[in-house]
């Protein structure tokens, strides 16, 4: 299939992926360009899972919400291919899929996500695709008083540390509620807790951890030689614990036909164009942007959609990415709302609050996806 480069044809945009970046890109393109875009989505999974809420599943809060991608594609008038991107022929502008299919494009947006890999053989590795299965037994052991010392570990390759702090706070809170004596330690390579948010928000998180009785060892790397010990550098210190919980390392998708940066991530410029390749854009965790976060993925998708619209001749201002984080730290009690502007992968002008800055609050703050999901929830609730 050849690209649809006729001036009378709709500009054909292919979106690969089924996560935040992919869905936000589809909504942004349709909002900006209407029927001037023909949209094809290539998604490997049938559902979009609201992944930031999976951290609550081991604590009996119920499963995270799931939204059918087929219904989403129908609502934005997009063709849906239930398949997985395999490789790209960027010269001819053709996407090849795992099932042997191919489709041409005028522009391509890659929202493929990162690939989590366990860093420590002897730790319980956080995987939000099956977090309840991984941690439910541990939480039961905490509640039963069988576990008294836990270490939560961030490897150097972890790009978004928020879940480990949420799990530590919720686990400590559950132990307190059950009148169980539990020591919790967080070991992180960050100079301070949640350093990526900037000093204002980080200071509030550090205070919250201290109030919960959680010890934080910062600016540290570690090894886990067995399931009951953590060796910390510098200083060659050793923690004796009952269990170790760790975030995974993240790696990029390493797509054949594309340049790959360090660890397989896709290199992008400030307009989210893939460096060195024409007509291809990327957004979300698959990119080489240092922070991997749903809100940033959505902002990258919006930036890519604007750049594509400008290329398609639609009168829209194409601005470079200037990310702003609106984060919610789940604690097991009242959440903490965090905001920061990001420059060079680090936060500044950051702040925290017990109340949301921009109500209604959402774990994923996205210009188009957040109100879309809220409306889906409202319709589903009315139907029930």
Wavefront OBJ file of the C-alpha trace (Angstrom):
o trace
v 0.000 0.000 0.000
v 1.476 3.346 -1.047
v 1.286 6.531 1.014
v -1.777 8.643 0.283
v 0.066 11.734 -0.954
v -2.642 12.969 -3.321
v -3.692 16.526 -2.317
v -7.338 15.470 -2.538
v -6.916 12.431 -0.266
v -7.157 12.550 3.522
v -3.720 12.672 5.109
v -3.116 9.109 6.321
v -1.666 8.818 9.829
v -0.826 5.408 11.268
v -0.629 5.145 15.066
v 1.195 2.119 16.464
v 0.419 1.208 20.071
v -2.480 0.996 22.490
v -1.361 3.050 25.491
v -1.676 6.651 26.611
v 0.421 8.117 23.779
v -1.464 6.242 21.057
v -4.951 7.107 22.322
v -4.079 10.735 23.014
v -2.583 11.034 19.512
v -5.768 9.707 17.916
v -7.960 12.128 19.858
v -5.637 15.065 19.161
v -5.495 14.393 15.419
v -9.259 14.126 15.151
v -9.755 17.299 17.207
v -7.183 19.295 15.240
v -7.822 18.038 11.720
v -11.264 16.443 11.659
v -11.897 14.479 8.474
v -8.720 15.809 6.866
v -7.007 12.877 8.571
v -7.463 9.214 7.814
v -6.347 7.342 10.922
v -5.233 3.728 11.230
v -4.414 2.261 14.636
v -2.226 -0.817 15.097
v -2.789 -2.140 18.618
v -1.634 -5.527 19.946
v -4.040 -5.703 22.909
v -7.842 -5.432 22.982
v -7.955 -3.081 25.985
v -6.394 0.100 27.254
v -5.659 -0.438 30.959
v -5.507 2.532 33.326
v -2.126 1.387 34.544
v -1.315 4.026 37.205
v -4.093 2.611 39.398
v -2.766 -0.953 39.354
v -0.600 -0.134 42.405
v -3.795 -0.355 44.493
v -4.782 -3.833 43.323
v -2.711 -5.825 45.876
v -4.490 -3.859 48.628
v -7.978 -5.133 47.630
v -9.106 -1.920 45.904
v -10.349 -3.787 42.846
v -8.834 -3.950 39.350
v -7.800 -0.903 37.353
v -10.290 0.262 34.736
v -10.101 -1.210 31.247
v -11.405 0.394 28.053
v -11.952 -1.428 24.769
v -9.720 -0.106 22.001
v -12.170 -1.222 19.291
v -14.813 1.085 20.762
v -12.249 3.884 20.992
v -11.239 3.452 17.342
v -14.876 3.469 16.249
v -15.554 6.678 18.173
v -12.702 8.551 16.462
v -13.526 6.945 13.093
v -10.212 5.107 12.862
v -9.434 1.790 11.230
v -8.165 -0.708 13.814
v -5.646 -3.436 13.055
v -5.318 -5.901 15.943
v -1.673 -6.597 15.337
v 1.832 -5.610 16.403
v 4.344 -3.467 14.532
v 7.265 -5.624 13.367
v 9.476 -3.380 11.248
v 9.484 -0.246 9.131
v 10.416 0.563 5.576
v 10.866 4.285 6.112
v 12.007 4.911 2.540
v 8.698 3.714 1.094
v 6.732 4.750 4.206
v 5.348 1.274 4.903
v 4.629 -0.379 8.260
v 5.072 -4.159 8.388
v 3.191 -6.036 11.116
v 3.848 -9.253 13.010
v 1.087 -11.109 11.140
v 2.657 -10.253 7.785
v 0.434 -7.304 6.922
v 1.595 -3.947 5.654
v 0.128 -0.480 5.412
v 1.433 2.760 3.969
v 1.389 6.086 5.738
v 1.852 9.785 5.191
v 2.935 10.114 8.822
v 3.527 7.546 11.543
v 3.260 7.973 15.319
v 4.961 5.351 17.470
v 3.380 4.966 20.910
v 4.862 1.555 21.609
v 5.810 1.795 25.258
v 8.955 0.554 26.966
v 9.961 -3.032 27.725
v 10.304 -3.730 31.477
v 12.981 -6.207 32.508
v 13.757 -7.494 36.003
v 17.034 -6.079 37.321
v 17.354 -8.349 40.363
v 16.851 -12.091 40.219
v 15.981 -12.367 43.915
v 13.558 -9.433 44.189
v 9.832 -9.206 43.524
v 9.791 -7.046 40.405
v 6.930 -4.572 40.026
v 5.014 -5.250 36.807
v 1.783 -3.275 36.507
v 0.408 -5.836 34.050
v 0.125 -8.393 36.873
v 0.831 -6.501 40.057
v -1.901 -8.091 42.158
v -0.584 -11.543 41.302
v 2.973 -10.520 42.216
v 2.334 -8.683 45.482
v -0.986 -9.954 46.865
v 0.688 -12.743 48.841
v 3.242 -10.320 50.269
v 0.539 -7.954 51.518
v -1.292 -10.881 53.114
v 1.936 -11.852 54.893
v 2.336 -8.270 56.137
v -1.250 -8.254 57.420
v -0.693 -11.597 59.132
v 2.455 -10.400 60.890
v 4.768 -12.805 59.042
v 6.870 -10.037 57.440
v 8.605 -7.363 59.532
v 11.283 -5.840 57.311
v 10.920 -4.778 53.676
v 13.217 -3.058 51.187
v 11.854 -1.183 48.172
v 14.583 -0.716 45.567
v 14.959 1.505 42.500
v 17.590 0.280 40.031
v 19.614 2.886 38.165
v 17.712 2.113 34.952
v 14.235 2.834 36.389
v 12.824 5.915 34.706
v 9.648 6.675 36.701
v 9.989 6.047 40.445
v 6.507 7.079 41.671
v 5.082 3.511 41.985
v 7.776 2.362 44.413
v 6.999 5.257 46.765
v 3.271 4.542 46.508
v 3.767 0.859 47.267
v 6.038 1.636 50.222
v 3.580 4.146 51.695
v 0.534 1.922 51.193
v 2.317 -1.120 52.635
v 3.473 0.841 55.682
v -0.045 2.195 56.105
v -1.574 -1.276 55.910
v 0.851 -2.562 58.559
v -0.039 0.351 60.844
v -3.758 -0.330 60.391
v -3.213 -4.001 61.307
v -1.033 -3.092 64.325
v 1.929 -4.916 62.761
v 5.508 -3.819 63.449
v 7.002 -3.290 59.970
v 10.285 -1.601 59.022
v 10.291 -0.178 55.485
v 13.388 1.080 53.671
v 13.594 2.688 50.226
v 16.943 2.530 48.400
v 17.184 4.919 45.451
v 19.858 6.340 43.149
v 18.042 9.697 43.274
v 19.726 12.412 45.336
v 16.394 12.946 47.147
v 13.013 11.152 46.937
v 11.237 11.901 43.627
v 14.028 14.265 42.592
v 12.594 14.501 39.060
v 9.736 16.619 40.418
v 12.079 19.287 41.787
v 12.873 20.386 45.316
v 9.448 21.696 46.336
v 7.519 18.503 45.650
v 10.440 16.281 46.670
v 10.642 17.910 50.076
v 6.955 17.235 50.714
v 7.385 13.581 49.750
v 10.428 13.226 52.025
v 8.384 14.599 54.925
v 5.529 12.209 54.146
v 7.931 9.250 54.151
v 9.437 10.318 57.449
v 6.001 10.690 59.045
v 5.166 7.156 57.898
v 8.361 5.847 59.530
v 9.943 4.917 56.185
v 13.735 5.117 55.941
v 15.125 6.482 52.674
v 18.689 5.781 51.513
v 19.373 8.163 48.618
v 22.232 8.505 46.098
v 22.756 4.771 46.379
v 23.029 1.802 44.063
v 22.544 -1.734 45.242
v 22.684 -5.423 44.499
v 20.368 -8.138 45.774
v 22.494 -11.281 46.264
v 19.549 -13.208 47.705
v 15.943 -12.587 48.708
v 16.859 -11.458 52.218
v 19.775 -9.081 51.698
v 20.445 -5.788 49.924
v 24.048 -4.638 49.445
v 24.296 -0.853 49.160
v 27.003 1.267 47.569
v 28.756 3.505 48.364
v 29.800 2.296 51.760
v 29.425 -1.446 51.241
v 26.465 -1.526 53.627
v 24.102 -4.462 53.902
v 20.430 -4.600 54.821
v 18.892 -7.783 56.203
v 15.217 -7.925 55.180
v 12.363 -10.386 54.775
v 11.556 -9.431 51.170
v 12.838 -7.083 48.435
v 10.509 -5.275 46.013
v 12.094 -3.565 43.002
v 11.088 -1.569 39.985
v 12.138 -3.040 36.629
v 14.691 -1.552 34.310
v 13.150 -0.124 31.154
v 14.399 -0.705 27.615
v 13.227 0.648 24.292
v 11.507 -1.389 21.572
v 14.515 -1.474 19.163
v 12.400 -1.365 15.998
v 14.037 -2.662 12.832
v 14.285 0.183 10.333
v 14.643 2.908 12.971
v 17.671 4.413 14.670
v 17.966 3.358 18.302
v 19.490 5.274 21.162
v 20.854 3.882 24.408
v 19.025 0.740 25.582
v 16.918 0.691 22.404
v 14.951 3.889 23.041
v 13.801 5.943 20.041
v 15.635 9.287 19.723
v 13.282 12.257 19.217
v 13.672 16.000 18.714
v 11.688 18.726 20.575
v 8.769 18.284 18.120
v 8.750 14.512 18.806
v 10.044 13.668 15.339
v 12.284 10.624 15.222
v 15.776 11.930 14.585
v 17.153 11.143 11.163
v 13.855 9.795 9.779
v 11.228 11.720 7.823
v 7.472 11.423 8.514
v 7.932 9.359 11.697
v 7.146 10.606 15.203
v 7.280 8.948 18.617
v 5.705 9.595 21.998
v 5.696 7.944 25.402
v 7.954 5.478 27.150
v 9.525 4.166 23.929
v 11.315 7.487 23.365
v 14.675 8.561 24.733
v 13.057 11.315 26.808
v 14.419 10.665 30.324
v 11.072 10.716 32.187
v 8.579 7.928 31.492
v 5.185 9.131 32.674
v 1.653 8.999 31.269
v 1.133 12.750 31.444
v 4.349 13.410 29.532
v 3.455 10.719 26.980
v 0.184 12.574 26.331
v 1.978 15.901 25.925
v 4.410 14.303 23.494
v 1.470 12.890 21.523
v -0.124 16.352 21.352
v 3.188 17.817 20.161
v 3.501 15.163 17.441
v -0.122 15.689 16.338
v 0.459 19.430 15.969
v 3.611 18.860 13.914
v 1.799 16.385 11.647
v -1.131 18.754 11.210
v 1.229 21.533 10.152
v 2.872 19.165 7.659
v -0.573 18.279 6.301
v -1.273 21.951 5.620
v -3.672 22.513 8.505
v -3.286 25.993 10.022
v -2.056 25.104 13.500
v 0.875 26.301 15.566
v 3.462 23.558 15.975
v 5.237 24.152 19.282
v 8.116 22.185 20.780
v 7.532 20.084 23.876
v 7.536 21.963 27.189
v 6.291 19.289 29.610
v 4.456 19.971 32.839
v 3.778 17.187 35.339
v 0.560 16.964 37.310
v 1.083 13.883 39.457
v -0.891 12.154 42.190
v 1.019 10.215 44.835
v -1.236 7.502 46.266
v -0.506 6.921 49.944
v -3.257 4.622 51.201
v -4.756 7.655 52.944
v -5.179 11.129 51.451
v -3.263 11.491 48.164
v -0.597 14.112 47.616
v -0.873 16.255 44.462
v 2.410 17.198 42.798
v 3.173 19.668 40.010
v 6.382 20.608 38.233
v 7.661 22.094 35.019
v 10.319 19.946 33.400
v 13.529 21.165 31.797
v 16.225 18.713 30.749
v 14.413 15.858 32.425
v 14.350 17.583 35.823
v 11.609 19.484 37.593
v 11.598 23.107 38.702
v 8.910 25.459 40.056
v 7.536 22.349 41.725
v 4.930 22.246 44.449
v 2.757 19.872 46.416
v -0.739 20.170 47.810
v -3.350 18.174 49.678
v -5.907 19.358 47.102
v -5.697 19.128 43.298
v -4.460 22.189 41.447
v -6.628 21.429 38.403
v -9.837 19.596 39.352
v -11.084 17.072 38.574
v -7.861 15.243 39.500
v -6.639 12.389 37.318
v -3.687 10.035 37.568
v -3.064 10.604 33.853
v -3.365 14.299 33.072
v -3.990 14.491 29.315
v -5.620 17.244 27.291
v -7.926 14.949 25.323
v -7.682 11.492 26.885
v -8.636 12.527 30.432
v -12.022 14.042 29.500
v -12.641 11.189 27.046
v -12.168 8.556 29.763
v -14.262 10.564 32.218
v -17.113 10.577 29.701
v -16.707 6.832 29.103
v -16.908 6.283 32.861
v -19.968 8.508 33.144
v -21.803 6.658 30.375
v -20.877 3.272 31.832
v -22.035 4.345 35.290
v -25.352 5.608 33.921
v -25.867 2.336 32.070
v -25.311 0.351 35.283
l 1 2 3 4 5 6 7 8 9 10 11 12 13 14 15 16 17 18 19 20 21 22 23 24 25 26 27 28 29 30 31 32 33 34 35 36 37 38 39 40 41 42 43 44 45 46 47 48 49 50 51 52 53 54 55 56 57 58 59 60 61 62 63 64 65 66 67 68 69 70 71 72 73 74 75 76 77 78 79 80 81 82 83 84 85 86 87 88 89 90 91 92 93 94 95 96 97 98 99 100 101 102 103 104 105 106 107 108 109 110 111 112 113 114 115 116 117 118 119 120 121 122 123 124 125 126 127 128 129 130 131 132 133 134 135 136 137 138 139 140 141 142 143 144 145 146 147 148 149 150 151 152 153 154 155 156 157 158 159 160 161 162 163 164 165 166 167 168 169 170 171 172 173 174 175 176 177 178 179 180 181 182 183 184 185 186 187 188 189 190 191 192 193 194 195 196 197 198 199 200 201 202 203 204 205 206 207 208 209 210 211 212 213 214 215 216 217 218 219 220 221 222 223 224 225 226 227 228 229 230 231 232 233 234 235 236 237 238 239 240 241 242 243 244 245 246 247 248 249 250 251 252 253 254 255 256 257 258 259 260 261 262 263 264 265 266 267 268 269 270 271 272 273 274 275 276 277 278 279 280 281 282 283 284 285 286 287 288 289 290 291 292 293 294 295 296 297 298 299 300 301 302 303 304 305 306 307 308 309 310 311 312 313 314 315 316 317 318 319 320 321 322 323 324 325 326 327 328 329 330 331 332 333 334 335 336 337 338 339 340 341 342 343 344 345 346 347 348 349 350 351 352 353 354 355 356 357 358 359 360 361 362 363 364 365 366 367 368 369 370 371 372 373 374 375 376 377 378 379 380 381 382 383 384
